[in-house]
Amino acid sequence: MRSYCKLLLTLSLGLAAAAASAQNTPVGKWHTIDDETGEVKSLIAITEAGGVLAGRIEQLLRKGADPKASCLKCEDDRKGQPMVGLEIIRGAKQAKGETIWEGGEILDPEKGKTYKLKLTPIEGGAKLQVRGYLGPFYRTQVWNRVQ
């Protein structure tokens, strides 16, 4: 009986550690927050394939948002594409030995501009620091993980 309890405890601790480390990644669903009003703007799903991240708008949540809106200001292959389903994060990879993802780009669909990207999970993965760069200038947002 004693070895059975030890086995259960070991398995439980291992699963808890794996769950905690799985949360310390940008992969998952996130609420974006409006910088000016502080209200939730959208639901973003970030996925990983082959070590590369991609993020899409799953839902527009801002009051009065048109769910059929398109990215009219986009300047690349996303021009005219529906906002819902629009890929706004492309190409980010994890920095070696760190919990930072960079090297990709992020699109601001309201302005149609793309920026270099850096993603950093914070607060144990409950929040995601999203930083977009254009030359020496940058803007940082904090997104909240959706549980």
Backbone as CSV, one residue per row, in Angstrom:
resi,resn,N_x,N_y,N_z,CA_x,CA_y,CA_z,C_x,C_y,C_z
1,MET,0.831,-1.200,0.000,0.000,0.000,0.000,0.871,1.259,0.000
2,ARG,1.959,1.196,0.745,2.842,2.354,0.853,3.459,2.700,-0.503
3,SER,3.907,1.703,-1.260,4.504,1.972,-2.571,3.449,2.494,-3.552
4,TYR,2.206,2.047,-3.406,1.108,2.541,-4.237,0.894,4.034,-3.983
5,CYS,0.914,4.465,-2.737,0.757,5.892,-2.384,1.913,6.712,-2.942
6,LYS,3.126,6.175,-2.842,4.291,6.878,-3.380,4.165,7.045,-4.890
7,LEU,3.710,5.991,-5.564,3.529,6.039,-7.006,2.489,7.093,-7.386
8,LEU,1.371,7.117,-6.670,0.328,8.106,-6.936,0.835,9.521,-6.695
9,LEU,1.579,9.713,-5.618,2.129,11.027,-5.314,3.110,11.462,-6.402
10,THR,3.976,10.557,-6.831,4.943,10.864,-7.881,4.243,11.223,-9.182
11,LEU,3.234,10.439,-9.552,2.474,10.733,-10.772,1.754,12.070,-10.667
12,SER,1.158,12.343,-9.513,0.446,13.611,-9.320,1.384,14.796,-9.436
13,LEU,2.542,14.712,-8.818,3.515,15.800,-8.885,4.020,15.990,-10.310
14,GLY,4.260,14.883,-11.009,4.717,14.959,-12.396,3.685,15.610,-13.296
15,LEU,2.410,15.245,-13.122,1.349,15.851,-13.922,1.182,17.326,-13.601
16,ALA,1.291,17.683,-12.324,1.177,19.092,-11.933,2.320,19.911,-12.542
17,ALA,3.526,19.360,-12.523,4.670,20.070,-13.107,4.501,20.217,-14.612
18,ALA,4.021,19.161,-15.264,3.805,19.238,-16.713,2.730,20.259,-17.043
19,ALA,1.667,20.303,-16.268,0.601,21.283,-16.507,1.115,22.699,-16.301
20,ALA,1.926,22.904,-15.271,2.472,24.240,-15.004,3.388,24.689,-16.139
21,SER,4.241,23.792,-16.629,5.145,24.197,-17.705,4.392,24.384,-19.012
22,ALA,3.303,23.642,-19.212,2.503,23.806,-20.428,1.834,25.172,-20.455
23,GLN,1.573,25.757,-19.291,0.948,27.069,-19.214,1.953,28.183,-19.478
24,ASN,3.230,27.885,-19.381,4.253,28.911,-19.570,4.668,28.994,-21.040
25,THR,3.652,29.031,-21.889,3.832,29.101,-23.331,2.748,30.010,-23.901
26,PRO,2.992,30.631,-25.035,1.943,31.441,-25.655,0.814,30.603,-26.269
27,VAL,1.037,29.316,-26.443,0.021,28.464,-27.060,-1.221,28.432,-26.163
28,GLY,-2.364,28.731,-26.766,-3.622,28.737,-26.032,-4.531,29.834,-26.545
29,LYS,-5.552,30.125,-25.748,-6.518,31.166,-26.116,-6.358,32.357,-25.185
30,TRP,-6.459,33.552,-25.790,-6.158,34.795,-25.085,-7.206,35.854,-25.356
31,HIS,-7.511,36.636,-24.330,-8.335,37.837,-24.511,-7.400,39.020,-24.700
32,THR,-7.623,39.783,-25.753,-6.896,41.033,-25.939,-7.684,42.134,-25.247
33,ILE,-6.974,43.145,-24.776,-7.592,44.229,-24.018,-7.367,45.549,-24.755
34,ASP,-8.420,46.349,-24.866,-8.322,47.666,-25.495,-7.474,48.580,-24.612
35,ASP,-6.440,49.188,-25.193,-5.531,50.055,-24.436,-6.245,51.257,-23.821
36,GLU,-7.224,51.778,-24.502,-7.883,52.999,-24.046,-9.020,52.741,-23.063
37,THR,-9.856,51.728,-23.349,-11.044,51.497,-22.508,-10.838,50.425,-21.452
38,GLY,-9.865,49.550,-21.668,-9.632,48.456,-20.730,-10.597,47.288,-20.904
39,GLU,-11.461,47.347,-21.929,-12.404,46.253,-22.130,-11.827,45.202,-23.080
40,VAL,-12.381,44.004,-22.993,-11.928,42.902,-23.831,-12.306,43.195,-25.282
41,LYS,-11.320,43.043,-26.200,-11.539,43.323,-27.627,-11.815,42.064,-28.426
42,SER,-10.998,41.036,-28.202,-11.107,39.855,-29.047,-10.581,38.615,-28.346
43,LEU,-10.878,37.473,-28.950,-10.348,36.190,-28.511,-9.375,35.725,-29.579
44,ILE,-8.128,35.482,-29.176,-7.067,35.057,-30.091,-6.658,33.631,-29.715
45,ALA,-6.514,32.780,-30.721,-6.010,31.419,-30.511,-4.608,31.343,-31.097
46,ILE,-3.640,30.990,-30.240,-2.254,30.821,-30.692,-1.956,29.328,-30.721
47,THR,-1.452,28.867,-31.877,-1.110,27.465,-32.059,0.368,27.342,-32.406
48,GLU,0.877,26.116,-32.322,2.278,25.860,-32.640,2.349,24.673,-33.593
49,ALA,3.131,24.799,-34.619,3.382,23.703,-35.555,4.849,23.742,-35.943
50,GLY,5.560,22.671,-35.663,6.974,22.602,-36.024,7.822,23.645,-35.332
51,GLY,7.435,24.049,-34.122,8.197,25.043,-33.372,7.906,26.484,-33.749
52,VAL,6.935,26.698,-34.635,6.582,28.040,-35.091,5.156,28.375,-34.649
53,LEU,4.978,29.584,-34.117,3.665,30.008,-33.641,2.875,30.738,-34.715
54,ALA,1.556,30.561,-34.630,0.619,31.316,-35.457,-0.545,31.695,-34.550
55,GLY,-1.122,32.863,-34.770,-2.251,33.302,-33.959,-3.345,33.875,-34.831
56,ARG,-4.578,33.479,-34.549,-5.736,33.929,-35.326,-6.803,34.530,-34.425
57,ILE,-7.536,35.484,-34.978,-8.690,36.041,-34.271,-9.810,35.013,-34.357
58,GLU,-10.283,34.562,-33.205,-11.397,33.609,-33.179,-12.736,34.310,-33.016
59,GLN,-12.697,35.436,-32.306,-13.957,36.117,-32.028,-13.692,37.592,-31.735
60,LEU,-14.569,38.464,-32.239,-14.520,39.884,-31.902,-15.478,40.093,-30.734
61,LEU,-14.978,40.661,-29.649,-15.770,40.758,-28.427,-16.135,42.179,-28.025
62,ARG,-15.544,43.167,-28.680,-15.820,44.557,-28.338,-17.271,44.880,-28.664
63,LYS,-17.901,45.661,-27.805,-19.288,46.077,-28.033,-19.388,46.793,-29.380
64,GLY,-20.362,46.401,-30.167,-20.583,47.039,-31.453,-19.692,46.546,-32.576
65,ALA,-18.801,45.575,-32.295,-17.913,45.066,-33.345,-18.730,44.288,-34.372
66,ASP,-18.410,44.500,-35.639,-19.090,43.808,-36.729,-18.407,42.459,-36.964
67,PRO,-19.094,41.336,-36.663,-18.464,40.024,-36.830,-18.145,39.688,-38.287
68,LYS,-18.671,40.472,-39.223,-18.405,40.231,-40.644,-17.392,41.224,-41.211
69,ALA,-16.760,42.002,-40.338,-15.786,43.009,-40.788,-14.590,42.343,-41.469
70,SER,-13.973,43.084,-42.368,-12.789,42.615,-43.086,-11.610,43.531,-42.782
71,CYS,-10.414,43.037,-43.054,-9.199,43.818,-42.844,-8.960,44.678,-44.087
72,LEU,-9.601,45.818,-44.118,-9.516,46.693,-45.283,-8.199,47.455,-45.363
73,LYS,-7.543,47.674,-44.201,-6.292,48.434,-44.190,-5.054,47.557,-44.312
74,CYS,-5.249,46.249,-44.327,-4.099,45.346,-44.471,-3.432,45.587,-45.811
75,GLU,-2.103,45.408,-45.843,-1.344,45.709,-47.052,-0.733,44.471,-47.700
76,ASP,-1.038,43.283,-47.188,-0.444,42.068,-47.740,-1.553,41.092,-48.129
77,ASP,-1.268,39.804,-48.082,-2.231,38.791,-48.494,-3.491,38.753,-47.620
78,ARG,-3.489,39.468,-46.514,-4.654,39.494,-45.621,-5.649,40.592,-45.982
79,LYS,-5.302,41.438,-46.944,-6.188,42.534,-47.359,-7.542,41.981,-47.798
80,GLY,-8.594,42.524,-47.198,-9.947,42.116,-47.539,-10.416,40.835,-46.880
81,GLN,-9.531,40.180,-46.127,-9.907,38.938,-45.457,-10.776,39.242,-44.235
82,PRO,-11.709,38.350,-43.899,-12.538,38.560,-42.706,-11.681,38.647,-41.440
83,MET,-12.058,39.529,-40.529,-11.325,39.673,-39.262,-11.375,38.371,-38.472
84,VAL,-12.565,37.767,-38.387,-12.671,36.490,-37.677,-11.978,35.437,-38.536
85,GLY,-10.959,34.818,-37.973,-10.146,33.850,-38.701,-8.849,34.435,-39.227
86,LEU,-8.690,35.748,-39.125,-7.502,36.425,-39.643,-6.259,36.051,-38.836
87,GLU,-5.191,35.685,-39.550,-3.923,35.355,-38.898,-3.207,36.662,-38.563
88,ILE,-3.038,36.936,-37.262,-2.377,38.176,-36.850,-0.972,37.925,-36.306
89,ILE,-0.639,36.672,-35.981,0.706,36.322,-35.514,1.278,35.295,-36.470
90,ARG,2.485,35.560,-36.932,3.167,34.649,-37.854,4.631,34.501,-37.469
91,GLY,5.121,33.258,-37.523,6.551,33.000,-37.535,7.349,33.133,-36.258
92,ALA,6.721,33.313,-35.116,7.506,33.449,-33.880,8.050,32.089,-33.444
93,LYS,9.295,32.088,-32.967,9.944,30.865,-32.484,10.508,31.121,-31.093
94,GLN,10.592,30.060,-30.324,11.116,30.190,-28.967,12.611,30.473,-28.993
95,ALA,13.016,31.478,-28.223,14.441,31.794,-28.076,15.097,30.653,-27.304
96,LYS,16.239,30.240,-27.747,16.924,29.075,-27.168,17.113,29.223,-25.655
97,GLY,16.578,28.259,-24.921,16.751,28.224,-23.471,15.957,29.267,-22.704
98,GLU,15.020,29.944,-23.352,14.256,30.993,-22.679,12.759,30.793,-22.883
99,THR,11.970,31.488,-22.087,10.522,31.471,-22.273,10.094,32.753,-22.982
100,ILE,10.765,33.006,-24.100,10.470,34.156,-24.952,10.331,33.627,-26.381
101,TRP,9.328,34.102,-27.084,9.133,33.749,-28.485,9.306,35.032,-29.289
102,GLU,10.121,34.962,-30.345,10.414,36.159,-31.131,10.729,35.771,-32.569
103,GLY,11.029,36.765,-33.380,11.418,36.520,-34.754,10.256,36.498,-35.721
104,GLY,9.061,36.595,-35.210,7.903,36.616,-36.089,7.373,38.029,-36.240
105,GLU,6.110,38.103,-36.642,5.469,39.406,-36.806,4.055,39.347,-36.262
106,ILE,3.560,40.537,-35.915,2.182,40.673,-35.478,1.526,41.770,-36.311
107,LEU,0.276,41.547,-36.650,-0.497,42.490,-37.442,-1.464,43.241,-36.539
108,ASP,-1.503,44.547,-36.692,-2.552,45.363,-36.075,-3.616,45.526,-37.154
109,PRO,-4.701,44.749,-37.098,-5.670,44.778,-38.190,-6.439,46.088,-38.300
110,GLU,-6.486,46.859,-37.221,-7.184,48.148,-37.276,-6.393,49.179,-38.068
111,LYS,-5.059,49.050,-38.058,-4.198,49.978,-38.797,-3.629,49.352,-40.059
112,GLY,-3.697,48.020,-40.152,-3.161,47.325,-41.321,-1.650,47.238,-41.343
113,LYS,-1.005,47.475,-40.222,0.455,47.481,-40.145,0.963,46.214,-39.452
114,THR,2.147,45.754,-39.887,2.791,44.625,-39.227,4.027,45.114,-38.486
115,TYR,4.327,44.422,-37.410,5.439,44.786,-36.529,6.218,43.531,-36.170
116,LYS,7.505,43.686,-35.886,8.286,42.583,-35.333,7.670,42.236,-33.979
117,LEU,7.846,40.996,-33.566,7.097,40.479,-32.425,7.974,39.830,-31.374
118,LYS,7.569,40.015,-30.133,8.178,39.314,-29.004,7.042,38.944,-28.054
119,LEU,6.951,37.663,-27.703,5.923,37.160,-26.790,6.592,36.595,-25.547
120,THR,6.114,37.012,-24.373,6.678,36.539,-23.118,5.545,36.180,-22.156
121,PRO,5.370,34.892,-21.832,4.392,34.531,-20.806,4.845,35.109,-19.463
122,ILE,3.901,35.681,-18.718,4.198,36.239,-17.400,3.167,35.711,-16.399
123,GLU,3.451,35.906,-15.153,2.570,35.462,-14.066,2.239,33.980,-14.208
124,GLY,3.293,33.164,-14.445,3.118,31.725,-14.554,2.320,31.291,-15.769
125,GLY,2.255,32.135,-16.783,1.530,31.811,-18.000,0.089,32.271,-17.995
126,ALA,-0.347,32.935,-16.928,-1.725,33.434,-16.868,-1.914,34.650,-17.780
127,LYS,-0.820,35.341,-18.072,-0.860,36.522,-18.930,0.248,36.408,-19.970
128,LEU,0.072,37.127,-21.061,1.059,37.119,-22.136,1.437,38.550,-22.472
129,GLN,2.730,38.851,-22.330,3.229,40.168,-22.715,3.502,40.115,-24.217
130,VAL,2.806,40.962,-24.961,2.896,40.997,-26.419,3.516,42.337,-26.803
131,ARG,4.695,42.278,-27.419,5.392,43.512,-27.781,5.598,43.549,-29.290
132,GLY,5.147,44.630,-29.903,5.342,44.850,-31.331,6.368,45.947,-31.526
133,TYR,7.338,45.715,-32.434,8.435,46.656,-32.689,8.362,47.204,-34.105
134,LEU,8.699,48.462,-34.230,8.934,49.082,-35.526,10.167,49.945,-35.336
135,GLY,11.308,49.428,-35.779,12.577,50.118,-35.528,12.823,50.181,-34.029
136,PRO,13.209,51.354,-33.526,13.479,51.467,-32.091,12.206,51.659,-31.255
137,PHE,11.077,51.788,-31.900,9.827,52.052,-31.192,9.066,50.753,-30.969
138,TYR,8.371,50.674,-29.842,7.591,49.482,-29.561,6.361,49.828,-28.745
139,ARG,5.434,48.910,-28.757,4.210,49.014,-27.965,3.984,47.653,-27.328
140,THR,3.620,47.668,-26.058,3.415,46.426,-25.324,1.983,46.341,-24.837
141,GLN,1.391,45.172,-25.017,0.080,44.876,-24.452,0.228,43.641,-23.565
142,VAL,-0.724,43.472,-22.652,-0.787,42.255,-21.853,-2.138,41.605,-22.137
143,TRP,-2.067,40.352,-22.611,-3.269,39.582,-22.893,-3.514,38.613,-21.750
144,ASN,-4.771,38.265,-21.524,-5.152,37.356,-20.440,-5.528,35.998,-20.989
145,ARG,-4.956,34.952,-20.386,-5.262,33.584,-20.816,-6.727,33.274,-20.513
146,VAL,-7.378,32.609,-21.443,-8.753,32.178,-21.261,-8.710,30.744,-20.756
147,GLN,-9.314,30.505,-19.618,-9.271,29.150,-19.024,-10.409,28.309,-19.481
